[in-house]
Amino acid sequence: MRIDMPPRRPKGESIIPMINVVFLLLIFFLLTAQVTQAPPFELEPPESEAEISARDGDEERDRNVLYVSTSGELVYNETHGEDIWAEIGARDGDAPLEIRADKGADAAMVAALLKRLREISDTGAQLVVSGG
């Protein structure tokens, strides 16, 4: 008596290549993503009714940011207080300095800050605001 073997089921496609592609994409996105520095303190930017243009992707952007708190505390590149002026004066590059001030900061204090920045640096400054 002859017994036939049951027919073999077709082998399913392997999921391993798909997993490899997913991990390669994950690594690619992690390596190419721009990680921004967290502000040294909680701040809410002032609002603007003017149209805001998109900023260019500048890799030095995070190193050219001056943070101003509501109480008037200044932070630049993890430097606090009066020490920031020497560091701002010694910075390289033509990129303007970004000022991220809390909307509760005193306008007269920000104006005095801009005047002092103009005295020590000729690259200009930009006040970062949120759209209204």
C-alpha positions in Angstrom: 0.0 0.0 0.0 1.3 3.4 -0.9 0.7 6.4 1.3 1.1 9.8 -0.3 2.8 12.5 1.7 0.5 15.5 2.4 1.3 18.4 0.1 3.7 20.9 1.6 2.3 24.3 2.4 4.1 27.2 0.7 6.6 28.8 3.0 5.5 32.3 4.1 7.6 35.3 3.4 10.1 36.2 6.0 9.5 39.4 8.0 13.2 39.8 8.9 14.0 42.1 5.9 11.1 44.4 6.9 12.4 44.6 10.4 15.8 45.4 9.1 14.5 48.3 7.0 12.5 49.7 10.0 15.6 49.7 12.2 17.7 51.3 9.5 15.1 54.0 9.1 14.9 54.5 12.8 18.7 54.9 13.1 18.7 57.3 10.1 16.0 59.5 11.6 17.7 59.5 15.0 21.1 60.5 13.4 19.7 63.2 11.1 17.2 64.8 13.6 18.0 68.2 15.0 17.9 68.1 18.7 17.3 71.6 20.2 18.5 72.7 23.5 15.8 73.1 26.2 15.4 76.6 27.6 17.2 77.0 30.9 13.9 78.2 32.4 10.2 78.2 31.5 9.3 81.0 29.1 6.4 82.0 27.0 7.4 84.1 24.0 5.6 87.4 23.3 2.9 87.2 20.6 3.0 89.1 17.3 0.2 90.1 15.0 2.7 90.5 12.1 3.3 87.7 9.7 6.2 85.5 10.9 8.6 84.2 8.3 10.0 80.7 8.6 13.6 80.5 9.9 16.3 78.8 8.0 17.7 75.6 9.4 20.8 77.0 11.0 23.0 74.5 12.8 24.5 77.3 15.0 21.0 78.4 16.0 21.1 76.8 19.4 24.5 78.3 20.2 23.3 81.8 19.3 20.4 82.1 21.7 20.1 84.5 24.6 17.3 83.6 27.0 15.7 86.4 29.1 13.4 85.4 32.0 10.5 87.4 33.5 12.7 88.4 36.4 15.5 89.6 34.0 17.8 86.6 34.4 20.0 86.2 31.3 21.4 82.9 30.0 23.7 82.4 27.0 25.3 79.0 26.3 24.7 77.9 29.9 26.5 81.0 31.2 24.4 83.1 33.6 24.5 86.7 34.7 27.2 89.3 33.8 29.5 86.6 32.4 27.4 86.4 29.2 28.7 89.7 27.8 32.3 88.5 27.4 31.1 85.3 25.7 28.7 87.2 23.4 31.4 89.6 22.4 33.8 86.7 21.6 31.5 84.7 19.5 32.3 83.8 15.9 30.1 84.0 12.9 27.8 86.4 11.2 24.6 84.8 12.4 22.4 87.2 14.3 21.9 86.6 18.0 18.4 85.3 18.8 16.7 86.7 21.9 14.1 84.5 23.5 12.5 86.6 26.1 9.5 85.7 28.2 6.4 87.8 27.4 6.3 89.0 31.0 9.8 90.5 30.7 10.0 94.3 31.1 10.1 96.1 27.7 12.5 98.7 29.1 14.9 96.0 30.2 14.8 94.3 26.8 15.4 97.7 25.1 18.4 98.2 27.4 19.6 94.7 26.5 19.4 95.5 22.8 21.4 98.7 23.3 24.1 96.9 25.1 24.2 94.1 22.5 24.6 96.7 19.8 27.6 98.2 21.6 29.5 94.8 21.9 28.4 93.0 18.7 27.7 94.1 15.1 26.0 91.0 13.9 22.5 92.1 14.9 19.8 90.4 17.0 16.4 88.9 16.4 13.6 88.8 19.0 11.8 85.4 18.7 8.0 85.7 19.0 5.1 83.4 18.6 2.3 84.0 16.0 -0.8 85.7 17.2 
